């Protein structure tokens, strides 16, 4: 199975968050269904991207829990792989498969 080459997060318009001494670059996009938050390691160009589908009104306090959930559930931003997609539920997140 081929890995889909991901688009880089642009530096213009994106922001940096530092968690546990690691820098992540992130950006939020409005979509018809809500907001899509994209996160990558800041220094790794070809690493796996984390995509979180959240409500239209994005709360910045969710960003740390988005990253923590991704890391605890198989997101590996240092390795080239297909995007890791999660969706915000009421109090947690869940992993979204390609067929969903």
C-alpha positions as CSV (number, residue, x, y, z in Angstrom):
1,X,0.0,0.0,0.0
2,X,1.5,3.3,-1.1
3,X,1.7,6.2,1.4
4,X,-0.1,9.3,0.3
5,X,2.4,12.2,0.2
6,X,1.1,14.8,2.6
7,X,1.0,18.5,1.9
8,X,3.1,20.6,4.2
9,X,1.5,22.9,6.7
10,X,2.3,26.5,5.5
11,X,4.4,28.6,7.8
12,X,2.2,31.6,7.0
13,X,-1.0,31.3,9.0
14,X,0.2,28.3,11.1
15,X,1.3,28.4,14.7
16,X,3.8,26.6,16.9
17,X,2.9,24.8,20.2
18,X,5.6,23.3,22.4
19,X,4.6,20.3,24.5
20,X,7.2,18.3,26.5
21,X,10.0,20.3,24.8
22,X,8.8,19.2,21.3
23,X,7.6,21.8,18.8
24,X,4.5,21.0,16.8
25,X,3.2,23.2,13.9
26,X,-0.5,23.4,13.6
27,X,-3.2,25.2,11.6
28,X,-7.0,25.1,11.7
29,X,-9.2,25.2,8.6
30,X,-13.0,25.8,8.4
31,X,-14.8,23.0,6.6
32,X,-18.6,22.5,5.8
33,X,-18.9,20.1,8.8
34,X,-16.8,22.1,11.4
35,X,-13.1,22.8,11.8
36,X,-10.2,20.7,10.8
37,X,-7.0,21.0,12.9
38,X,-3.8,19.7,11.3
39,X,-0.7,19.0,13.4
40,X,2.9,17.9,12.5
41,X,6.3,17.9,14.1
42,X,7.8,21.2,13.3
43,X,11.2,19.8,12.3
44,X,10.1,16.7,10.4
45,X,9.2,17.4,6.8
46,X,7.8,14.0,5.8
47,X,6.3,12.9,9.1
48,X,2.8,11.7,9.7
49,X,0.1,14.4,10.0
50,X,-2.6,14.4,12.7
51,X,-5.9,15.7,11.5
52,X,-8.6,16.4,14.2
53,X,-12.2,17.1,13.1
54,X,-13.7,19.4,15.7
55,X,-16.8,21.6,16.0
56,X,-16.9,24.9,14.1
57,X,-16.0,26.9,17.2
58,X,-12.5,25.6,17.9
59,X,-11.3,25.9,21.5
60,X,-7.5,26.3,21.8
61,X,-7.6,24.4,25.0
62,X,-8.3,21.3,23.0
63,X,-5.0,21.4,21.1
64,X,-2.9,19.7,23.9
65,X,-5.5,16.9,24.3
66,X,-5.7,16.4,20.5
67,X,-1.9,15.9,20.4
68,X,-1.8,13.7,23.5
69,X,-4.7,11.5,22.2
70,X,-3.0,11.1,18.9
71,X,0.4,10.1,20.5
72,X,-1.3,7.7,22.9
73,X,-3.2,6.0,20.0
74,X,-0.7,5.4,17.3
75,X,0.1,8.8,15.7
76,X,3.8,8.9,14.9
77,X,4.8,12.3,13.7
78,X,8.4,11.3,13.1
79,X,7.6,8.6,10.6
80,X,6.2,8.9,7.0
81,X,2.7,7.4,7.0
82,X,-0.8,8.2,5.9
83,X,-2.7,10.9,7.8
84,X,-3.9,10.0,11.3
85,X,-7.5,11.3,11.6
86,X,-9.5,11.7,14.8
87,X,-12.9,13.2,15.6
88,X,-13.9,15.1,18.7
89,X,-16.7,13.5,20.6
90,X,-18.4,15.0,23.7
91,X,-15.6,14.4,26.2
92,X,-13.0,12.5,24.2
93,X,-11.8,11.7,20.7
94,X,-12.1,8.7,18.4
95,X,-10.0,7.4,15.5
96,X,-11.6,7.8,12.1
97,X,-10.9,5.0,9.5
98,X,-10.7,5.8,5.8
99,X,-14.1,4.3,5.1
100,X,-15.9,6.7,7.5
